[in-house]
Amino acid sequence: MNIHVKGIQYYVEISGEGFPVVLLHGFTGDSSTWSNCEELISKNSQVIKIDLVGHGRSSSPEAIERYEMQSIMADLLYIFQYLNITQADVVGYSMGGRVALAFAMAHSSYVRKLVLESASPGLLSYEERSNRREQDQELASKIIENGMEWFVEYWENIPLFDSQKKLPASSRKRIKEQRKQNSIKGLANSLIGMGTGSQPSYWEELTHYSGEVLLLTGSTDEKFVRIAEKMSEKLKNSQWVNIDGCGHAIHVEQPEKFGTIVGGFLSNKTNIDSRRKKH
């Protein structure tokens, strides 16, 4: 279904029955990237998959302001209210994890449980954010100049996704074709508007968040393992699961394990502890 929010269109897929869980994909992804783990997550949940602005079948507006975190949080709140959702679980991967965390911080009453896969609260210092904004602006310009074929080839070969090269050829081809379906303008504007350098830092706010949080990382994704370790020390009610032999996109590389862990966390109504677990 399509939901129109302040002049732009969001593509939303809803399936299953139970307590709602909202899935937010990463940069270059769309709602289809959850397909291999969706069945396990939906056993006790109604799954709501959203194509974020600039991605998939959602709009790719010209105005950078529509990609900024404050704007996206307002759009998500509208979608929740449009669907009569007063509370949901929210699962976010990478960029979608940053969006999920921002939404939980701003609208905590709407979020029962939060799952952050390979996500961060942003960059702590102004200098780090400024440098990252310059890098993202440069890459956005290259996307527009060189086109989608060039960008997808470049993106799938960055070190962050090295572990995905072990996937079957058919899986790699499916991921590549999905990425190519995105809008050049949408991806470029997403980098500028909601890149890590553009979003606010939520590091200091983590200690004030009391909701249940599951942090998921792949053991070979060293940067995000370090980030999750620091986040777990600040979050009051969190569990961190580090999955052996997996990289950045756990739900793509090990979908059954991802779906089982997330489904178990969402269906368990008891409080969790803060101990780190390995799988």
Secondary structure as UniProt FT lines:
FT   STRAND          2..5
FT   TURN            6..7
FT   STRAND          8..15
FT   STRAND          19..24
FT   TURN            27..28
FT   HELIX           31..34
FT   HELIX           35..41
FT   TURN            42..43
FT   STRAND          45..50
FT   TURN            53..54
FT   TURN            56..57
FT   HELIX           64..67
FT   HELIX           69..82
FT   TURN            83..84
FT   STRAND          88..93
FT   HELIX           95..106
FT   HELIX           108..110
FT   STRAND          111..117
FT   HELIX           126..146
FT   HELIX           148..155
FT   TURN            156..157
FT   HELIX           159..166
FT   HELIX           169..180
FT   HELIX           184..194
FT   TURN            196..198
FT   TURN            203..205
FT   HELIX           206..208
FT   STRAND          212..218
FT   TURN            219..220
FT   HELIX           222..234
FT   TURN            236..237
FT   STRAND          238..243
FT   TURN            244..245
FT   HELIX           250..253
FT   HELIX           255..267
FT   STRAND          276..278
//
